[in-house]
Amino acid sequence: MRELHRRYHQSTGIVFSSLYPGCVADTPLFRNHYPLFQKIFPWFQKNITGGYVSQELAGERVADIVTKPEYSQSGAYWSWGNRQKKGRKSFVQTVSPQAQDEAKAERMWELSQKLVGLA
C-alpha cells in the first residue's frame, strides 16, 4: 500500500490505504488450526481480550474505508486498535519500522514484478 501510494497517488489521485478491521476469529482463516483452537480462540477473543470483531463489523469497516470521505488519506493504515469497545473510533496506525523501510518496499515491488512476469 505504501509503495503504491508513493508511486501513483500524486500522478493519479487514487487513494491507497489498508486497514486492520480487528480480530475476526470465527472465519475460515483458522480452518487449518487444531479444532480445539478453533473453538477456544473466538471465545478467548470475545471474553478475555475483548479483541473479537464480528464478520459483519469487519465488513462494515472495510466498506467505510472504501466509501467514506473521512478515509481519503492516501498512504494510511487504518485501525480501531486491539480492543473493540463499542463506538471505538478509527485512527491512522503507525506502521512498524520494517513497513516504513522504503528500500525494502522497492525491493519487494521489484521481486513482485518478476514473479508476475512484468520485469
C-alpha positions as CSV (number, residue, x, y, z in Angstrom):
1,M,0.0,0.0,0.0
2,R,2.7,2.5,0.9
3,E,4.7,1.7,-2.3
4,L,1.5,2.1,-4.4
5,H,0.9,5.4,-2.6
6,R,4.5,6.5,-3.3
7,R,4.5,5.5,-6.9
8,Y,1.0,6.5,-8.0
9,H,-1.0,8.7,-5.7
10,Q,0.4,12.1,-6.8
11,S,0.0,11.4,-10.5
12,T,-3.4,9.7,-10.4
13,G,-5.1,11.0,-7.3
14,I,-6.0,7.4,-6.4
15,V,-6.2,6.8,-2.6
16,F,-4.2,3.8,-1.4
17,S,-4.8,2.6,2.1
18,S,-5.1,-0.5,4.2
19,L,-6.7,-1.5,7.4
20,Y,-6.8,-3.8,10.4
21,P,-10.6,-4.3,11.0
22,G,-9.9,-6.2,14.2
23,C,-9.6,-9.9,15.1
24,V,-12.3,-11.8,13.1
25,A,-11.7,-15.0,15.0
26,D,-14.5,-17.2,13.6
27,T,-13.8,-17.2,9.9
28,P,-12.2,-19.9,7.7
29,L,-8.9,-18.1,8.3
30,F,-8.2,-20.5,11.1
31,R,-9.5,-23.7,9.3
32,N,-6.1,-25.3,9.4
33,H,-5.6,-24.9,13.1
34,Y,-6.4,-27.6,15.6
35,P,-10.2,-28.0,16.2
36,L,-9.7,-27.1,19.9
37,F,-8.0,-23.8,18.9
38,Q,-10.9,-23.1,16.5
39,K,-13.3,-23.3,19.5
40,I,-11.2,-21.6,22.1
41,F,-9.7,-18.7,20.2
42,P,-13.0,-16.9,19.3
43,W,-14.2,-17.4,22.9
44,F,-10.9,-16.1,24.3
45,Q,-11.1,-13.0,22.0
46,K,-14.7,-12.3,23.0
47,N,-14.4,-12.9,26.7
48,I,-10.8,-12.4,27.8
49,T,-9.1,-9.9,25.5
50,G,-12.1,-8.0,24.1
51,G,-10.4,-8.2,20.7
52,Y,-13.2,-10.0,18.9
53,V,-14.8,-8.4,15.8
54,S,-17.7,-10.0,14.0
55,Q,-17.5,-10.7,10.3
56,E,-20.3,-8.1,9.8
57,L,-18.5,-5.4,11.7
58,A,-15.2,-6.1,9.9
59,G,-17.1,-5.9,6.6
60,E,-18.6,-2.6,7.6
61,R,-15.2,-1.2,8.4
62,V,-13.8,-2.3,5.0
63,A,-16.8,-0.7,3.3
64,D,-16.3,2.5,5.3
65,I,-12.6,2.7,4.3
66,V,-13.6,2.4,0.6
67,T,-16.6,4.7,0.5
68,K,-16.4,7.4,3.2
69,P,-14.7,10.7,2.6
70,E,-13.1,10.8,6.1
71,Y,-10.9,7.9,4.9
72,S,-9.5,9.7,1.8
73,Q,-6.0,10.0,3.3
74,S,-3.7,8.1,0.9
75,G,-0.9,6.0,2.4
76,A,-2.8,5.4,5.7
77,Y,-3.1,2.2,7.6
78,W,-6.4,2.5,9.5
79,S,-7.1,0.7,12.7
80,W,-9.5,0.5,15.6
81,G,-6.9,-0.9,17.9
82,N,-6.8,-4.2,19.5
83,R,-9.7,-3.7,21.9
84,Q,-13.0,-3.4,20.2
85,K,-15.0,-1.2,22.6
86,K,-18.4,-0.2,21.3
87,G,-18.2,3.1,19.5
88,R,-14.4,3.0,19.1
89,K,-13.2,5.4,16.5
90,S,-10.8,4.6,13.8
91,F,-7.3,6.1,13.6
92,V,-4.2,6.1,11.4
93,Q,-2.0,3.4,12.9
94,T,1.8,4.0,12.9
95,V,3.4,1.1,11.0
96,S,6.4,-0.8,12.1
97,P,10.0,0.3,11.1
98,Q,10.1,-2.7,8.7
99,A,6.9,-1.4,6.9
100,Q,8.4,2.1,6.8
101,D,11.6,0.9,5.1
102,E,11.4,2.3,1.6
103,A,14.4,0.3,0.3
104,K,12.6,-3.0,1.4
105,A,9.4,-1.7,-0.2
106,E,11.1,-1.0,-3.5
107,R,12.8,-4.4,-3.4
108,M,9.5,-6.2,-2.7
109,W,8.0,-4.3,-5.7
110,E,10.8,-5.4,-8.0
111,L,10.5,-9.0,-6.8
112,S,6.7,-9.0,-7.2
113,Q,7.1,-7.7,-10.8
114,K,9.4,-10.5,-11.6
115,L,7.1,-13.1,-10.1
116,V,4.1,-11.9,-12.2
117,G,6.2,-11.5,-15.4
118,L,6.3,-7.7,-15.6
119,A,10.1,-7.3,-15.3
